[in-house]
Amino acid sequence: MKRYSFSNIMLWAGLLFIYLPMVILVIYSFNGSKLVTVWGGWSVKWYAGLLDNSQLMGAVMRSIEIAFYTAIAAVALGTLAAFVLTRIPRFKGRTLFGGLVTAPLVMPEVITGLSLLLLFVAMAQIIGWPAERGVLTIWIAHTTFCSAYVAVVVSSRLRELDLSIEEAAMDLGAKPWKVFFLITIPMIAPSLAAGGMMSFALSLDDLVLASFVSGPGSTTLPMEVFSAVRMGVKPEINAVASLVLLSVSLFTFFAWYFSRRAEERRKRAIQQAMAEEAVSWQQKAA
């Protein structure tokens, strides 16, 4: 008789606690009743109704657009910050710079959102920009928040790199910028991808910052869902959430699949190179 340990029981309990609500949400997105708590048979009318709900679909596309640009900007800024913190050990104000980079990780989002709101209002009064709060201000706020996460992820990877490879390339005449783009970037590519995906998810999920720095016509999906939930969950919300879950699941699966294939190709290439080297040594010995 198979015995279940306490750790296995807690593992399955934790997985059920996390994923069971998602399964229930997907099931009720096919509910034919207008009341989300009353089952009225299987139906896909709420998915078809999304095509006519321009306000909700506009919020979805706006959130995806902001999250995409946030991921790009956060990876660029976070990588530069991580490179400075790891490759320049001593410079004036290093402690202050490191604290400013990681401050969004520990600062409450309410404080960050209020600070950015006051900043945008002051800038609009002094220099006239931004003239109004909207998609641009949300993108700036999300980039500020997500860059800290990217900096932490990339910094941990940069500290593990073997500097001898970069030094060898510079000894052979490569310029520092060429070493950075052709050697350093490929070696830290997994951490860049992880930081980009994390930034995309954080931006797509953010409600607090967007609520502070948004304006008319710039409602994001979390804001739309939050305002709709206060008056009761609508079936369209379940349908949108199910589509988001499907998209994230497919993206995660394909990312895992292609990374696994790339790792297998890399292992085969290493084995082939080792085999060819062994054959050459045998030929030389003979």
Buried (B, 14 or more C-beta within 10 A) or exposed (E): EEEEEEEEEEEEEEEEEEEEEEEEBBEBBBBBEEEBEEEEEEBEEBBEBBEEBEEBBBBBEBBBEBBBBBBEBBBBBBBBBBBBBBBEEEEEEEEEBBEEBBEBEEEEBEEBBBBBBEBBEEEBEEEEEBEEBBBBBBBBBBBBBBBBBBBBBBBEBBEEBEEEEBEEBEEEEBEEEEBBEEBBEEBBEEBBBBBBBBBBBBBBEBBBBBBBBBBEEBBBBBBBBBEBEEEEBBBBBBBBBBBBBEEBEEEEEEEEEEEEEEEEEEEEEEEEEEEEEEEEEEEEEE
